Amino acid sequence: MTSNPSGTVALAFSGGLDTTVCVPLITEKYGYDEVIGVTVDVGQPAKEFDEAAETAEALGLDHFVVDAKEEFADLCMQSVTANGTYQGYPLGTALARPVIASAILEVAEEQGCRALAHGCTGKGNDQLRFEAVWRASDLDVLAPVRELGLTREWESEYAAEKGLPVEGGDGGRWSIDTNLWSRSVEGSELEDPAHVPGEEIYDWTRSPGSAEMETETLELTFEQGVPVALDGEAIGAVELIERLNEQAGAHGVGRSDIMEDRMLGLKVRENYEHPAATVLLNAHEALESLVLTQEERAFKQQVDQRWAQKGYEGLVDAPLTKALESFIDQTQTKVSGTVTVKLDSGQARPVGRDSEYAVYSEAAASFNEEAVTDDIEQNDATGVAKYHGFQSRLASRVAQNVAPKEAEAATDGGLASDTSETSSEHGSDGVETEDES
């Protein structure tokens, strides 16, 4: 804790149990004079803002709401160019945190705050993502839940004792985080990896098995890796994401149920919904497969994986991240065109792609054309076929020749080595010398 603190603290405020109890604790335990609450809009449901505003009013808390949907959507589009997935699911919460942290920092500096605070525990990733942004400033950083070792049970009792405006202690059965790009659900019985969750945990997606909708197709237009139109209609990033979440979610697209490895080494069970992200990532990768060379695709997979790791860590502004984006952005100069995606029974399958940058020749690939190109005939591949696998065949032949010799040496009783040892201990003829006897 900061010694002799004073002044105002900007608290990342959701109105939930954790951030609500942080308000009095910051003044009681840390000695600061005042707390202001900052809620950042990255696409949460409207009811969450209503609840935060009501709780802030009941606490007598100055409450600031920052609209950062556009900034967050832009980062989501950058993640599309990087095919941004972590352990098989699209990054969502991880990307939202640095956007939220930056917005809170900006408010704190405008309001002349002395410190920043969050309600994260010491077990999750968000504490690291928030503080990676905040610790680059001159403001103090407070983490009451982590630093005071608070439990949900203690918080509930404390809230009841203080008459704090929280309902039911934790506001619900599960811990749910929602933004434009994804919706995560964890906690309660979901913490058991063997538990099979019911449909009640989902909100954005219809059950794929029960979806009674006809197959639907849509066309996405990309310019330099970024989706800019849906079915030929120019559309901004925020509206595109919202429309695809609804359209693809109705087909059960975009569910993930995974065991996730957190940054601190804990393995946790997470459930996600991400319809728009699934559609856009699948479509983008399909277009890349058409316009990038084999070498570009292979190397970009490594770059994308590293970018996703940095994104998961919340380090979207790290020097390495920016360096990776330089390569990614260079490849995206050719990722322009259209992709047709079919939505059906929980899947978003690219079924058509077109681009003027296509590294593809229909005539060269066609089985109905005799020649490959004007100066390459099919028979030219004979020499390639002879060389292909040559070293492997040679290695196998060598191994087959050596194996009988090794088998023969193993069955002769090791006479050669025994004779050698005898010669060193006895005379050259194997008979003991007079001195040794």
Secondary structure, 3 states (H helix, E strand, C coil): CCCCCCCEEEEECCCCHHHHHHHHHHHHCCCCCEEEEEEEECCCCHHHHHHHHHHHHHHCCEEEEEECHHHHHHHHHHHHHCCCEECCEECCHHHHHHHHHHHHHHHHHHCCCCEEECCCCCCCCHHHHHHHHHCCCCCEEECHHHHCCCCHHHHHHHHHHHCCCCCCCCCCCCEEEECCCCEEEECHHHHCCCCCCCHHHCCCCCCCCCCCCCCEEEEEEEECCEEEEECCEECCHHHHHHHHHHHHHCCCCCEEEEEEECCCCCEEEEEEECHHHHHHHHHHHHHHHHHCCHHHHHHHHHHHHHHHHHHHCCCCCCHHHHHHHHHHHHHHCCCCEEEEEEEECCEEEEEEEECCCCCCCHHHHCCCCCCCECCECHHHHHHHHHHCCHHHHHHHHHHHHHHHHHHHHHHCCCHHHHHHHHHHHCCCCCCCCCCCC
